[in-house]
Amino acid sequence: MLTAIFTFLVATSVFFRATASPAAAPAVNTTNDGQTFVKITVPPFPVDTSLEVIPDSQHPFVAPGPNDKRGPCPGLNTLANHGYLPHSGVASFEQLIEGVEAGYNMEHDLASALSALAILARGNAFINLVSLGGESDLVPPLPGKIDGPTAGGLAKHGRFEGDVSLTRHDIGEGDYQNFQDDLYDQFLTYVGRYGNDSPTTGNASVVTLPVLQEYKHHRFLSEQASNANLEFSIARMILSYDDAAFVLNFFANGTDNVIDTAILGSFFRNQTFPTNWYRRSSPGNFTFIQDTAAEILDAHPLVPGTNKNGVWTPDAPLNTGSTFTDVHFNVMQNLASSLNNVTGNLKTNVETLLAAWAKPFGVDPTKVRPQGTPGQ
């Protein structure tokens, strides 16, 4: 939903409620290209990380309106539909962190890293906003258009959204931004083949590790065969498998750690929290997600690469020292190199975000810098 991941990928002492303005941090009187600077601040760790029914009475489901932004991540879309994120679908760094912590009990550093990547890759770090979907008038490009003519939003292909999604087509083959019934139906056939039984939802109706192992491999083989332009770099591959790990670890009901087809359909088809659903009883962190992603991938190991003229071509190894640092480095190869040249307030925000993104990987953000082509 990751699709990524996330895939690819996500509460403070008082959880932020979406009745506030889309920018959580206070604005200061600095403008650039007519934009008002908003200082980014990493929120403190949440006080309550216990088992909790979600949604509470203050967060009923409200369907998105025609101008509300929704994108490729069912987890974020669900949070926006329930007001744990702004219903507009335009959110700040702080709101993203607080939203995924409140709704899914995502651990603070993981939530901060994924939220930082969202703003850096497809948002505006000067005004501290990103669209959960496509382009939004509320999120102009960075001052001076130093990363292209639009901010893009999380639905823009490349840095955040990518190939081999669970329930969206690859770019160029169909709708790569929105939920697709045909792919979800394929998902359900794998639940039927590899899932567990449930006294509530019936035989072969519980999503298990083997379900994700087999269905995720099926999705890769399908796109490898049909998408002549498939791109599955080390970062996209791992973040894509992180998306599958997110489903197992964050969509399961916290009372019994079970995700059945009723829960799966609620999140994917309806983008609403299921009835009598509880978030995790303890925060899910970076290592937890990576371990599950590795279990899914280990069933059918893959080599990162691309289709070139229909021929699968493995990527050259990055050899940074570990898969974790390979992923971080590969992401940095795509973030705009122009971020290295900013000054003043924008530099302050960029460095805060780069540090938050690097922290779970154990990487020094002053040494591994953005290297990508602006505007891509």
C-alpha positions as CSV (number, residue, x, y, z in Angstrom):
1,M,0.0,0.0,0.0
2,L,2.2,0.3,1.0
3,T,1.7,0.2,-3.1
4,A,2.8,-0.1,-2.6
5,I,2.7,-1.0,0.5
6,F,2.0,0.6,0.5
7,T,2.5,0.2,-0.1
8,F,3.5,0.8,0.4
9,L,3.1,2.3,3.7
10,V,0.4,5.4,8.5
11,A,-2.0,9.4,18.3
12,T,-0.6,11.8,20.3
13,S,-1.7,12.4,24.0
14,V,-4.8,13.8,22.4
15,F,-5.6,12.2,19.1
16,F,-6.0,14.8,16.3
17,R,-9.5,15.0,15.1
18,A,-10.2,16.0,11.5
19,T,-12.4,18.9,12.4
20,A,-9.2,20.9,12.5
21,S,-7.6,22.5,9.4
22,P,-5.6,20.3,7.1
23,A,-2.3,21.7,8.3
24,A,-1.6,20.7,11.9
25,A,1.5,22.8,12.5
26,P,1.2,26.5,13.1
27,A,2.0,28.8,10.1
28,V,4.5,31.6,10.2
29,N,4.6,34.8,8.1
30,T,7.0,33.6,5.4
31,T,5.8,33.3,1.8
32,N,7.3,32.0,-1.4
33,D,5.4,31.8,-4.7
34,G,2.4,33.1,-2.7
35,Q,2.6,30.1,-0.4
36,T,2.7,30.3,3.4
37,F,5.3,28.3,5.1
38,V,4.2,25.7,7.7
39,K,6.9,24.4,10.0
40,I,7.0,20.6,10.3
41,T,7.4,19.1,13.8
42,V,7.5,15.4,14.6
43,P,4.7,14.8,17.2
44,P,5.5,13.1,20.5
45,F,4.9,9.4,21.0
46,P,1.2,8.5,21.7
47,V,0.3,7.9,25.3
48,D,-2.3,5.2,24.7
49,T,-1.2,2.3,22.5
50,S,-3.6,-0.4,23.9
51,L,-6.4,-2.4,22.3
52,E,-9.2,-0.1,21.3
53,V,-12.4,-0.3,19.3
54,I,-12.2,1.6,16.0
55,P,-14.0,3.7,15.0
56,D,-15.2,5.4,18.1
57,S,-18.4,7.5,18.2
58,Q,-16.6,10.6,17.1
59,H,-15.5,9.0,13.8
60,P,-18.6,7.7,11.9
61,F,-18.2,6.7,8.2
62,V,-18.9,9.5,5.8
63,A,-18.6,8.7,2.1
64,P,-16.2,10.9,0.2
65,G,-17.7,13.7,-1.9
66,P,-16.8,14.5,-5.5
67,N,-14.0,16.8,-4.5
68,D,-12.5,14.6,-1.7
69,K,-9.2,12.9,-2.6
70,R,-8.8,9.2,-2.3
71,G,-6.0,7.2,-3.7
72,P,-4.4,3.8,-4.0
73,C,-4.1,2.9,-0.3
74,P,-7.3,1.5,1.3
75,G,-5.9,2.0,4.8
76,L,-5.5,5.8,4.3
77,N,-8.8,6.0,2.4
78,T,-10.6,4.4,5.3
79,L,-9.0,6.8,7.8
80,A,-10.2,9.7,5.7
81,N,-13.7,8.3,5.4
82,H,-13.9,8.1,9.2
83,G,-12.3,11.5,9.9
84,Y,-9.1,10.1,11.4
85,L,-7.5,12.0,8.5
86,P,-9.1,15.1,7.0
87,H,-12.1,14.1,5.0
88,S,-10.8,16.2,2.1
89,G,-8.0,13.7,1.6
90,V,-5.4,16.4,2.0
91,A,-3.2,15.9,5.1
92,S,-0.1,17.2,6.8
93,F,2.8,15.2,8.1
94,E,1.6,15.4,11.6
95,Q,-1.9,14.3,10.7
96,L,-0.7,11.3,8.8
97,I,1.3,10.1,11.8
98,E,-1.5,10.7,14.2
99,G,-4.1,9.1,11.9
100,V,-2.3,5.8,11.4
101,E,-1.3,5.6,15.1
102,A,-4.9,6.2,16.2
103,G,-6.6,4.0,13.6
104,Y,-4.1,1.1,13.3
105,N,-1.7,1.4,16.3
106,M,1.2,1.8,14.0
107,E,4.5,2.4,15.9
108,H,5.6,6.0,16.0
109,D,8.9,5.7,14.0
110,L,7.3,3.7,11.2
111,A,4.4,6.1,11.0
112,S,6.8,9.0,10.9
113,A,9.0,7.4,8.2
114,L,6.1,6.6,5.9
115,S,4.5,10.0,6.4
116,A,7.8,11.8,5.7
117,L,8.2,9.8,2.4
118,A,4.7,10.8,1.4
119,I,5.4,14.5,1.8
120,L,8.8,14.3,0.2
121,A,7.8,12.2,-2.7
122,R,4.4,13.5,-3.7
123,G,3.5,16.5,-1.5
124,N,4.7,20.0,-0.8
125,A,7.2,20.2,2.1
126,F,7.0,24.0,2.2
127,I,3.3,24.1,3.2
128,N,3.3,20.6,4.8
129,L,0.6,19.0,2.8
130,V,0.0,15.9,0.5
131,S,-3.0,14.6,-1.3
132,L,-4.0,11.0,-0.6
133,G,-5.1,10.7,-4.2
134,G,-4.3,12.8,-7.3
135,E,-3.5,16.4,-7.8
136,S,-5.3,18.9,-5.5
137,D,-5.6,22.7,-5.7
138,L,-4.8,22.7,-2.0
139,V,-1.3,21.2,-2.7
140,P,0.6,23.4,-5.2
141,P,4.0,22.4,-6.5
142,L,7.0,23.4,-4.4
143,P,8.1,27.0,-4.7
144,G,9.9,27.6,-7.9
145,K,8.5,24.3,-9.2
146,I,11.9,22.7,-8.2
147,D,10.3,19.3,-8.4
148,G,8.1,19.7,-11.4
149,P,4.9,21.5,-12.3
150,T,2.7,19.5,-9.9
151,A,3.0,17.9,-6.5
152,G,1.3,14.9,-7.9
153,G,-0.3,13.3,-4.8
154,L,0.1,9.7,-3.7
155,A,-1.8,8.4,-6.7
156,K,0.9,9.6,-9.1
157,H,3.0,6.7,-10.4
158,G,6.6,6.2,-9.5
159,R,7.9,7.3,-6.1
160,F,5.1,6.1,-3.9
161,E,2.5,4.2,-6.1
162,G,4.0,1.4,-8.1
163,D,3.5,-1.9,-10.0
164,V,2.3,-5.3,-8.7
165,S,-0.5,-4.0,-6.5
166,L,-2.9,-6.4,-4.7
167,T,-6.0,-4.8,-6.2
168,R,-5.0,-2.2,-8.8
169,H,-3.7,-2.7,-12.3
170,D,-0.2,-1.6,-13.4
171,I,0.1,1.8,-15.1
172,G,-0.5,1.5,-18.8
173,E,-2.7,-1.6,-18.3
174,G,-5.7,-0.1,-16.7
175,D,-6.8,1.9,-13.7
176,Y,-3.7,1.9,-11.4
177,Q,-5.2,4.4,-8.8
178,N,-8.5,2.8,-7.8
179,F,-9.7,-0.5,-6.4
180,Q,-10.5,-3.1,-9.1
181,D,-13.2,-5.7,-8.6
182,D,-11.6,-8.2,-11.0
183,L,-8.3,-8.3,-9.0
184,Y,-10.1,-8.5,-5.7
185,D,-12.1,-11.5,-7.0
186,Q,-8.7,-13.1,-7.8
187,F,-7.6,-12.3,-4.3
188,L,-10.7,-14.1,-2.9
189,T,-10.0,-17.2,-5.0
190,Y,-6.6,-17.5,-3.2
191,V,-8.4,-17.1,0.1
192,G,-10.6,-20.0,-1.0
193,R,-7.6,-22.1,-1.8
194,Y,-5.2,-21.3,1.0
195,G,-7.3,-19.7,3.7
196,N,-8.5,-21.1,7.1
197,D,-12.0,-21.9,8.2
198,S,-14.1,-19.7,10.4
199,P,-17.3,-20.5,12.4
200,T,-18.6,-17.0,11.5
201,T,-17.7,-16.5,7.9
202,G,-17.4,-20.1,6.7
203,N,-14.9,-22.5,5.3
204,A,-11.7,-21.1,3.7
205,S,-12.6,-17.5,4.6
206,V,-9.7,-16.5,6.8
207,V,-6.8,-14.7,5.2
208,T,-3.5,-16.4,6.2
209,L,0.2,-16.1,5.4
210,P,0.0,-18.7,2.7
211,V,-2.8,-16.7,1.0
212,L,-0.6,-13.7,0.7
213,Q,2.4,-15.8,-0.3
214,E,0.6,-17.4,-3.2
215,Y,-1.5,-14.4,-4.3
216,K,1.4,-12.0,-4.2
217,H,3.5,-14.3,-6.3
218,H,0.6,-14.7,-8.7
219,R,0.3,-11.0,-9.1
220,F,4.0,-10.7,-9.9
221,L,3.9,-13.5,-12.5
222,S,0.8,-12.0,-14.1
223,E,2.3,-8.5,-14.5
224,Q,5.7,-9.9,-15.6
225,A,3.9,-11.7,-18.4
226,S,1.5,-8.8,-19.4
227,N,3.3,-5.6,-18.6
228,A,6.2,-5.0,-21.0
229,N,7.2,-2.0,-18.9
230,L,7.1,-3.6,-15.5
231,E,9.4,-1.9,-12.9
232,F,10.1,-3.9,-9.8
233,S,13.2,-2.3,-8.2
234,I,14.4,-3.4,-4.8
235,A,12.5,-0.5,-3.1
236,R,9.3,-1.2,-5.1
237,M,9.5,-4.9,-4.5
238,I,10.0,-4.7,-0.7
239,L,7.4,-1.9,-0.3
240,S,5.0,-3.9,-2.4
241,Y,5.5,-6.9,-0.1
242,D,5.2,-4.6,2.9
243,D,1.7,-3.7,1.6
244,A,0.8,-7.4,1.8
245,A,2.3,-7.5,5.3
246,F,0.3,-4.5,6.3
247,V,-2.9,-6.4,5.4
248,L,-2.0,-9.3,7.7
249,N,-0.8,-7.2,10.6
250,F,-2.9,-4.1,10.6
251,F,-6.3,-5.1,9.1
252,A,-6.7,-8.2,11.3
253,N,-9.1,-7.7,14.3
254,G,-7.0,-7.0,17.4
255,T,-9.2,-9.2,19.5
256,D,-8.1,-12.4,17.8
257,N,-5.6,-11.3,15.1
258,V,-7.9,-12.8,12.5
259,I,-8.7,-11.1,9.1
260,D,-11.6,-12.8,7.4
261,T,-13.3,-12.1,4.1
262,A,-15.9,-9.8,5.8
263,I,-13.1,-7.6,7.2
264,L,-11.1,-7.8,4.0
265,G,-14.1,-6.6,2.0
266,S,-14.9,-3.8,4.4
267,F,-11.4,-2.3,4.0
268,F,-10.9,-3.0,0.3
269,R,-14.3,-2.7,-1.3
270,N,-16.0,-0.2,1.1
271,Q,-13.0,1.6,2.6
272,T,-14.7,1.6,6.0
273,F,-13.7,0.1,9.3
274,P,-15.5,-3.3,9.9
275,T,-18.2,-3.7,12.6
276,N,-16.8,-4.6,16.0
277,W,-13.3,-4.1,14.9
278,Y,-10.4,-3.4,17.2
279,R,-7.0,-2.0,16.3
280,R,-3.8,-4.0,17.3
281,S,-3.2,-4.5,21.0
282,S,0.4,-3.2,20.7
283,P,2.2,-1.0,18.1
284,G,3.3,-2.6,14.9
285,N,6.8,-1.4,14.1
286,F,9.3,-1.5,11.2
287,T,10.9,-4.8,12.1
288,F,7.5,-6.4,12.6
289,I,6.4,-5.4,9.1
290,Q,9.7,-6.3,7.5
291,D,9.7,-9.8,9.1
292,T,6.2,-10.5,7.7
293,A,7.1,-9.2,4.3
294,A,10.2,-11.4,4.3
295,E,8.0,-14.4,5.1
296,I,5.7,-13.7,2.2
297,L,8.6,-13.2,-0.2
298,D,10.6,-16.2,1.0
299,A,7.9,-18.6,-0.3
300,H,8.8,-17.5,-3.8
301,P,12.0,-15.5,-3.8
302,L,12.3,-12.8,-6.5
303,V,15.2,-10.8,-8.0
304,P,14.5,-7.1,-8.4
305,G,14.4,-5.9,-12.0
306,T,12.5,-4.5,-15.0
307,N,10.9,-5.7,-18.2
308,K,12.9,-4.4,-21.1
309,N,11.2,-5.1,-24.4
310,G,9.3,-7.9,-22.7
311,V,12.4,-9.5,-21.3
312,W,12.9,-9.7,-17.5
313,T,16.2,-8.0,-16.7
314,P,17.6,-8.2,-13.1
315,D,18.8,-4.9,-11.6
316,A,22.4,-4.5,-10.7
317,P,22.9,-5.1,-6.9
318,L,23.1,-1.9,-4.9
319,N,25.3,-3.6,-2.2
320,T,24.9,-1.0,0.5
321,G,25.3,-3.6,3.2
322,S,21.7,-4.9,3.8
323,T,18.4,-5.1,2.1
324,F,17.1,-2.4,4.5
325,T,19.7,0.1,3.4
326,D,19.3,-1.0,-0.2
327,V,15.6,0.0,0.0
328,H,16.4,3.3,1.6
329,F,19.1,4.1,-1.0
330,N,16.9,3.1,-3.9
331,V,14.1,5.4,-2.7
332,M,16.7,8.2,-2.4
333,Q,17.7,7.6,-6.0
334,N,14.2,8.7,-7.0
335,L,13.6,11.7,-4.7
336,A,14.4,15.0,-6.4
337,S,18.0,16.0,-6.2
338,S,16.8,19.6,-6.1
339,L,15.9,19.0,-2.5
340,N,19.6,19.2,-1.7
341,N,19.8,22.8,-2.8
342,V,17.0,24.4,-0.9
343,T,17.6,27.0,1.8
344,G,15.8,28.7,4.7
345,N,12.5,27.4,5.9
346,L,12.1,24.8,3.2
347,K,15.5,23.3,4.1
348,T,14.4,23.0,7.7
349,N,11.3,21.0,6.7
350,V,13.2,18.9,4.2
351,E,15.9,17.9,6.7
352,T,13.2,17.0,9.3
353,L,11.5,14.8,6.8
354,L,14.7,13.1,5.6
355,A,15.7,12.4,9.2
356,A,12.3,10.8,9.9
357,W,12.4,8.7,6.8
358,A,16.0,7.5,7.5
359,K,15.5,6.7,11.2
360,P,14.0,3.2,11.0
361,F,16.7,2.2,8.5
362,G,19.5,3.3,10.8
363,V,20.9,5.5,8.0
364,D,22.6,8.9,8.4
365,P,20.4,11.3,6.4
366,T,23.2,13.8,6.0
367,K,25.2,11.2,4.0
368,V,22.6,9.5,1.9
369,R,20.9,12.3,-0.1
370,P,18.2,12.5,-2.8
371,Q,19.6,11.8,-6.2
372,G,16.6,11.6,-8.5
373,T,15.5,13.7,-11.5
374,P,13.1,16.5,-10.4
375,G,9.6,16.2,-11.7
376,Q,9.7,12.4,-12.4
